[in-house]
Amino acid sequence: MGEFKVHRVRFFDYMPSAIRTMAFNSQTERLAVARADGAVEIFNFNDNFFQEKVIPGQDGRATEALCWVGHRLFSAGLNGEITEYDLENLRPQYTVDAYGGPIWTISSNSQGTQLAVGCEDGTVKIFAILEERIQFQRNLNRHKGRIISLCWHPSSAQIAAGMTDMIKIFDAETGHATRRLLVDRAMGASKNKEVVVWSVGYLSDHTIISGDSAGKVQIWNGLTGTLVRTYLVTKWDVLSLVINASQDESSVIAGTSEGTVIQFQFISSTVDQHDKEWVRTRTFRNHSHDVSALAHTDTAVVSGGMDTQLVVRPLLDKVEKNTQESALRKIAFPHRSLVGCAKKAGLLLFQFPDRLELWKLGESEGHVCLMYPYFVCRFLQGEDHICCSALSACGGWLAYSTVSSVRLYRIQYNNTISINKVSKLPKELRSVHQLCFSSDSSKLFASSCQSSVIVVAVSQQECRYLHTLKHKTGEWKARMHLLCASDDGKWLATANTDCEIHIYNLHKMKLHCMVPVYNSCPTTIAIHPVTNNLISVHADQQIFEFSLVQKEYTQWSRRLQAQGLLSLWLERDTPITHITFNPKNPDHIILHDTYMFCIIDQSLPFPELNAVLWNQMTLKSLPVSQRIGQSHAFKICKSFQHLMCVSLLEDLSLVVVERPLLDIMSQLPAPVRQKKFAT
Amino acid sequence: MAALYEGYTLCGLVPDQNLSSSGIQGIEEERDRDHVVVTDSTRSVTLYKVSDQKPLGSWTVKQGHKLTCPAVFNSQTNEYVAVTDNKVIRIWKEDDILLDKAFKATVSSDVWKVHCTHGGEPVVLFQRGAVRLLDSLLAAPQQPIEEVLAQEEAIRWSTIIVAETQQFIIITTEQKGEHFLYLQRLNPNSVQRYRLEREEPGLSPLSFSATYRDKHICLLYLYPNGHVYQSVLSVRGLGTEEGVQALPLPRSLLLGLPVGDGQLEAASAMALDEAHVAVVGVPHPSAGGGKDFLCIWNTNFQTLQAGKEIAGKIYGQLWSYSNKVFIPHGKTLSIIPFECPKSSLASALGKLKHTKTEESKTPNSVPSWNNILHGEKAQPSKSAETRRTRTTRKSQSTTNLTTDQVLELIKTAPVEEIQKEVEGFLTRAEFQDLQPSVGQLALTLVSRSLADPAFYSSSTLAQLVHTRCLCHSVCPDLVLLALEKKDYFLCQLCLQFFPDIPEAVTCACLKAFISIPDVDAEKVSLEPDSVEFMENLITRDRAEAGLQNGFSPTSSVVNDRQTRAEDVKKKASAPSQLSCPVGLHKAVLINEILQTPYSDTFLLPHLKDLSSQHVMLFLQYLQFLYLKYSQDAFPQMEGFRSPSLSQIMDWVCLLLDAHFTVLVMTPEAKGLLLNLHRFVKSQVRLVSELGKIEGSLQELRKMKAKESIGQYSIEIIELF
């Protein structure tokens, strides 16, 4: 295959934000994760844990709690507001101020008719959930001290509220507190420190389970208000606690400051004994820092916290062993590309939540670096965080968007660099989800609300709205999360989270065709510059090639489907986030995930099902004459790890942007002190 | 760790009205460990079979008479001896029904007790301290009996002890608050009087117990304040002059038992073995003030090992025969089996499974520190597995006996039956459960073999060793027993499977192996694998060597060297033929020694005991091995247990260290020493050559280390 010059870039100091809270919707199998910067991410557990939606954050929006009500997602935070999200257009739909100071917790009743929030001023406020909005109903009796945690009884008649030093049970009807459960403080030196009930759960048999800052998980009888059992699980805080409420309520997990997740199960302690009790069963240790967010799916424990990784730990008694399903998953990086690459100009654009950085790559003669990469400029964004960005191939144009506005810049490089903001943008460009320049940098495509694509012509003189592309149905449709224009300027492909891929003819400005819908969401798409075939890679790791001209899957794609991909390929747990092509050799498709990049050579046979997928070492050891017989279409390179981007420049050198996980770990604050041997 | 097991009742008691005494005068062992004679405090003597909890016979004296001493069993004549009304000695057999018709003899002085050891002649102890053998007394019953004790001196307790072949009567007496101890030797008679040190005024010992071990008599006595003292009496050097003068008896505080409030009243302490003491009537340290406990204390570590609450009043009486405690309490006489295994590491670790059976994943072989520290999973040994499956087929018919039953069986049954039952037991037992029981089986087998010279079951022991659940510390006498019985196969197995054989024993084995005549050695059957290895080594022809690592030594250089080596050999003439200096089987045994682990500081002193002939022979053999290994580029043949080259060299060095001065002076050793010197030279040369390339090798390692990658670099990769 040959040699490649590789620009190995490690100066993209992307830092994911800590996971603050999460909520799992067992009907739709969607997990909503709120990060410390206010961003909310939606993962689809039915589709290989694909991160299908990201709602960008906002400065000052400290989300403390998330709550699903049917398909609707609510959040509340320390800014005192309750927010409902527009999950189609990926932005807050509206916010309501609760007028109770910072909100610590939010919880809906089982019918989905009422929302309770716990406020700093000690009130529990009940909101009625209406069709398009929520409406304040009343306060429960006010008490001194903030409400930290809330949980409705499944019958919706009572609410348990965790506070400092106590748990109170309210009658949801009358608003009176009916029981007061006093929580013991920690022993020893911290005796004088008040104990905070960080989390509380309420079971249908009126058992209350609480986790507190003294490191205890306590089981209470809610009817009599008596303490049944105390488990001291950590020296630090039990920060989070969830019940598998969608099932039989027989399992509870608690996350601690030490990074452990501890499972408790309602089982009989000895075989053939019928009276069950809550027993501490398993301990998972997948985090180095606070576990502040937990979710309990039917088959797995999902946890996240300070160390920014989302960990899905299948419960081995619920899944089949030694399958892909039973594998531990750690999701550390977003499932989309945060790096833009101008292939002609050798520029890299790094997208951070609050800023963009533009870098010029170095030049070299062989190994000798002639010019080091240098920093071009930084674009600081204000309050709203950036949701998408694009850099034209020539490097002359840069566009980015927040939930509310789009910015476009003209960048000129003649001895000095001049950057001009294009001030007058057409009013159609307001709220977009994805941006893309045509390869000749004359057009900007933006996916907008209502599943439409806005085409804008950009030139030195002006920025002019051309057209809005819509498919015929014209109905309310999911947003486009991927855009891709062909090199010859004729085609535009769009993909949405309903797994549909549409092809538009840009010459005629109308829909050309629709690729047959596959049941897994496309993670990236690209149009081949020579053959005009569309390559799509999906969350379940399948690869398709679709001929735009013939409107059908190509022979190669059919052969690949007929033969099937190797299980090693299918079992990778990070999605392919970027595809590029080799302009010199049209048979080469370059794609990458977090742990490897792969060059698919379409001229070579597919690997046999029993073949070694990663065969570079064997090939290297063979003499040249024998390599042909041994090689197959997948050339995988794992020398670079935790890839954010792999792209091929026009001069055929590879750009590899790495962000080693260790670097991220080293920037995290120190974890809580734990006693180790001899310390 | 010692353990008390579930007890059972032997018989009911008829205690006094005021519950001051239990109604039992004494319990004596009868013909074997399973039979006891219980004498009650009034009129009857009963013979019990302990395992069946069943009376086999009972004898009663007439109304108006009274038994004044516990009946004893004279195993020489199978007769029972008891004393009624202090002066009438009665002797009867088991089939005598009426005691009144049995033999009677009236003596002239009051009898305190009749003592009898198993297999020994009964001894009559009179209340005034005189001692007579029963036979000599009966020859003239009315003979005058001298007074040994002073006025106002009264016997408090007495016992008989057999030390080697000597019988000793131990008597403790009290005189005006002072306590004395008489050590009376029989045949020839001599007596020594000791004075016990005073405890706090007014306290007199509650109980005594005497045991014989290591040529000393250990006397254990308990005071009401909970102090348990031990005094050690030497049986040698007993003063020949009559002990008029009371020597002070040195004592050491063995245990300070918790007494709770008040002082002990009815309590008793008894030594079970050198490290364990059974105590009854003393409060359990963690159970408040109640004194109804039977406890086993470890005196080495001062720890409570086992405790059991005893229902009903405790009379401070305690007997112990064959790992069972006999204790009267309330209205019953209970038997509580106990176990005091030696505190070896292996048994301490094996104990885990006793308490927590449900989570037991106990190691299936002898635990070693390596396994524990480095978490290597102990693999059940293949040979043991196959052996077990093999034996499964063989012994379907045998009855299923428990460990205890097998243990009992071992004590009495003939060799063939034991062999069959042990085999059956090993087949049935779960592999995890084997470890403790195999240890017990081996211990009892060995102790029986030691006690009974006619008894020896080689195959059963070999089978037990083969389970790999044994180690030397569990059964320390096994190897020496095998040596004594000239069971070299078992020796080989032990050397192979025991990880913890002391250097002294290794050396003893070595000495024994070297000194076997070759003719005898060839008769021994040994492990076929190791024999095959040695055969290969001895008869090996150079042509067979074939390819080594795909390299056949045909190049001229090698040939050249070979011819040169041949020349050297011709000059040296004697070793050139490379004949093995010892016989095949002897060599196999010595190989086994070479492979046992040792520590040279401990081995050296024992090595020095070897005679110079033996050293010469051994060195010659080592030289032979070395030459074989180095000349043929001899491989450590796959699958065979064989000593490694470095082990051979280590032994050569050790032997030379130990015997160099002797060897230098021995003319025959000169050639040998010269040869060995040549080996050393060649080794030194090899090491120096290795040293030369060390630098290059280290560079290779350094090259592997990845240079750290900066923020940006341009690299070239190649894809194929």
HADDOCK unambig.tbl for C-alpha pairs under 7 A between the chains (distance, minus, plus):
assign (segid A and resid 1 and name CA) (segid B and resid 719 and name CA) 5.71 0.50 0.50
assign (segid A and resid 1 and name CA) (segid B and resid 720 and name CA) 5.02 0.50 0.50
assign (segid A and resid 2 and name CA) (segid B and resid 718 and name CA) 5.66 0.50 0.50
assign (segid A and resid 2 and name CA) (segid B and resid 719 and name CA) 5.68 0.50 0.50
assign (segid A and resid 2 and name CA) (segid B and resid 720 and name CA) 6.50 0.50 0.50
assign (segid A and resid 3 and name CA) (segid B and resid 716 and name CA) 6.63 0.50 0.50
assign (segid A and resid 3 and name CA) (segid B and resid 717 and name CA) 5.70 0.50 0.50
assign (segid A and resid 3 and name CA) (segid B and resid 718 and name CA) 4.28 0.50 0.50
assign (segid A and resid 3 and name CA) (segid B and resid 719 and name CA) 6.35 0.50 0.50
assign (segid A and resid 4 and name CA) (segid B and resid 716 and name CA) 5.62 0.50 0.50
assign (segid A and resid 4 and name CA) (segid B and resid 717 and name CA) 5.43 0.50 0.50
assign (segid A and resid 4 and name CA) (segid B and resid 718 and name CA) 6.19 0.50 0.50
assign (segid A and resid 5 and name CA) (segid B and resid 714 and name CA) 6.93 0.50 0.50
assign (segid A and resid 5 and name CA) (segid B and resid 715 and name CA) 5.86 0.50 0.50
assign (segid A and resid 5 and name CA) (segid B and resid 716 and name CA) 4.61 0.50 0.50
assign (segid A and resid 5 and name CA) (segid B and resid 717 and name CA) 6.57 0.50 0.50
assign (segid A and resid 6 and name CA) (segid B and resid 714 and name CA) 5.50 0.50 0.50
assign (segid A and resid 6 and name CA) (segid B and resid 715 and name CA) 5.04 0.50 0.50
assign (segid A and resid 6 and name CA) (segid B and resid 716 and name CA) 5.81 0.50 0.50
assign (segid A and resid 7 and name CA) (segid B and resid 713 and name CA) 6.13 0.50 0.50
assign (segid A and resid 7 and name CA) (segid B and resid 714 and name CA) 4.70 0.50 0.50
assign (segid A and resid 7 and name CA) (segid B and resid 715 and name CA) 6.59 0.50 0.50
assign (segid A and resid 8 and name CA) (segid B and resid 712 and name CA) 5.55 0.50 0.50
assign (segid A and resid 8 and name CA) (segid B and resid 713 and name CA) 5.17 0.50 0.50
assign (segid A and resid 8 and name CA) (segid B and resid 714 and name CA) 5.82 0.50 0.50
assign (segid A and resid 9 and name CA) (segid B and resid 711 and name CA) 6.27 0.50 0.50
assign (segid A and resid 9 and name CA) (segid B and resid 712 and name CA) 4.82 0.50 0.50
assign (segid A and resid 9 and name CA) (segid B and resid 713 and name CA) 6.85 0.50 0.50
assign (segid A and resid 10 and name CA) (segid B and resid 711 and name CA) 4.63 0.50 0.50
assign (segid A and resid 10 and name CA) (segid B and resid 712 and name CA) 5.77 0.50 0.50
assign (segid A and resid 11 and name CA) (segid B and resid 711 and name CA) 5.33 0.50 0.50
assign (segid A and resid 11 and name CA) (segid B and resid 712 and name CA) 7.00 0.50 0.50
assign (segid A and resid 367 and name CA) (segid B and resid 714 and name CA) 6.15 0.50 0.50
assign (segid A and resid 367 and name CA) (segid B and resid 715 and name CA) 6.30 0.50 0.50
assign (segid A and resid 616 and name CA) (segid B and resid 719 and name CA) 7.00 0.50 0.50
assign (segid A and resid 616 and name CA) (segid B and resid 720 and name CA) 6.23 0.50 0.50
assign (segid A and resid 619 and name CA) (segid B and resid 720 and name CA) 6.21 0.50 0.50
assign (segid A and resid 620 and name CA) (segid B and resid 720 and name CA) 6.67 0.50 0.50
assign (segid A and resid 635 and name CA) (segid B and resid 719 and name CA) 6.96 0.50 0.50
